[in-house]
Amino acid sequence: MKNLTRRRFLEDSLIAAAAATGVSACQSSTGEVRSSVGRDDPLRVAVIGVRGRGRAHVKAFKNSPDSEVVAICDVDSAVIEPALAAVPRAKYHRDMRSILEDPTIDAVSFATPNHWHSLGTLWALEAGKHVYVEKPLSHNLAEGRAVVDAARRFDRIVQHGTQARSARATSDAIAWLHGGGLGRTWLATGLCYKVRNSIGKVTENQTPPATLDYDRWIGPAEMRALRRKNLHYDWHWDFNTGNGDLGNQGVHQMDIARWGLGLNGFPRRVVSCGGRIGYDDDGDTPNTLISAYDYGEKQIVFEVRGLPTGSHRNTFIGVIFHCEGGYLVISTYEEVTAFDHAGRVIRTFRGGGNHFQNFLDAVKAGRSDLLASESLEGHISSGLCHLGNISYLLGEPRELGETDALFGRTWPAGNEAGIRMKEHLGDNAIAPSTPVHVGPELVFESETERFTGKHAARANMLCARAYRSRFSPHA
């Protein structure tokens, strides 16, 4: 109980810090916010994190007449050349705090590892910047709520990087679904069937690249020696810095599933089962996972597969909505297809969008309601991924051969996914005696964003983390 109290204190302190006085909120009922950016002036943008996804940020803001990239930042100087080549007039910073201290910068775009998303956003909001932040919005549940509260307090625009929200095909299809196009919809099956090979296994601490400031790279996470072959990207498979594929690729499909079902809050129950199966390496996030979410009359079932696999209803990465009059498949953001129960095409939706431009338009107009994926949407969808991971982390091992009815009689769709998982692992020659982690059914209270009931104490401990002292909202 002492540790739980301390963790709750840390969580409450983080949220309170994000809402600290200094700039008063003045958001109107229409979502209008103050903005110092002139409507005819290009937005001066800094991109933080440019090794991978950040290069797409640089390109998007460079190519818009409504913005210019004036600064880039990365703690690894070895990865900046492509970004600097694209925007040679931009200034390079190694420490994001020097960017945040620059009053001429209007907005910051984050493409850092997950464990920096929320803290970087909080720092930027405190500095009066608008923010575009990659998915997931947060590394844990408390961070996401802190960002939402800070966006309101500091009266800034925050766009979450779930870009399907800006795609015309997806938005039109979901509007049609909401309008009764396929009748009642009660279940969304999210799929992340994405092959992830072993990241290898080392026998001793590794030396970070000489071009990297490892202390700043670790930032708010727990300081640990590097214990994997590759620092970059493979951080996704380390719970200290990443969230596994549920919070990496999966958060996109989780967001679409929730959106399509019209679910604006958290579930009342969640349960997960899975493991890191098929190889022994330095990752600790599951490459095989089923997470099920109960909202009463509607449910989401999410499947992660990292080993070679076939498709489910011709879909590898996507969402399948199960409806009274058929099913809707969203496997790409720019083309969505509705089928009847016999598999005949009923309707196809097409059209793309520009999530970055949507952010710029909202900032220029000073209206958060124009955002396709405002921070609250990002918090809930990212939070669902965290809830699934928490049930997994609290799981107990059971042999694969005993997992036909994983979740009990109130989770029929989850149990069907469990049978598919067992067949999939069998196809990969995984022995029936292989242990999988079966998580407890967790009860969640959406209003307080806290677990309740039998497993609440342990589950709530995983909703926040203690930041290192130099890396906090007011550091």
Number of C-alpha atoms within 10 A of each C-alpha: 8 7 10 15 12 13 19 18 13 17 22 15 14 26 21 15 18 28 24 17 12 9 12 12 17 14 19 11 7 10 16 20 21 18 19 10 16 11 14 9 12 18 24 18 28 29 30 28 26 25 21 14 13 22 20 16 25 26 14 17 23 17 13 15 13 17 19 21 29 21 24 27 26 25 22 19 17 12 16 18 13 13 25 18 10 14 18 14 12 19 14 21 17 18 15 23 15 10 26 22 12 11 10 13 20 23 28 27 30 29 25 24 20 26 26 25 24 26 26 27 27 29 22 25 27 25 18 23 27 27 27 28 27 24 28 32 35 29 30 26 25 25 26 27 25 26 30 23 21 26 28 21 21 27 25 27 32 31 31 27 27 26 21 23 22 23 20 20 24 27 25 15 24 24 14 14 22 17 11 14 20 21 15 16 24 16 22 28 23 31 26 26 25 18 13 13 13 18 16 13 14 13 8 10 12 14 13 16 13 10 11 16 16 18 12 18 19 19 20 23 20 13 13 10 13 15 18 22 16 14 15 12 11 17 19 22 22 17 18 20 21 25 29 25 25 32 27 18 19 28 27 26 27 30 25 26 27 23 18 24 21 14 15 12 19 21 22 16 18 26 27 30 32 28 21 21 21 18 14 12 15 18 22 17 23 27 26 25 30 28 27 27 25 19 15 10 8 16 25 25 27 26 26 26 27 20 22 14 15 13 10 14 9 10 18 18 23 23 27 25 23 20 21 14 16 21 24 28 22 25 20 18 22 18 18 22 19 24 18 16 13 8 11 10 14 14 13 14 19 17 15 17 18 15 23 20 19 18 26 25 17 21 30 21 17 22 21 27 15 19 23 23 24 21 28 21 21 29 26 24 30 30 29 27 26 23 28 24 30 24 24 26 21 19 20 13 14 16 14 22 14 13 18 16 15 22 22 11 10 9 18 13 17 28 21 16 23 24 15 15 23 19 13 18 22 14 13 14 10 15 13 14 11 15 18 24 22 26 24 21 21 23 20 21 15 13 8 7 16 16 22 15 11 12 15 14 16 14 22 20 18 20 22 19 21 16 16 14 11 11 18 18 26 14 9
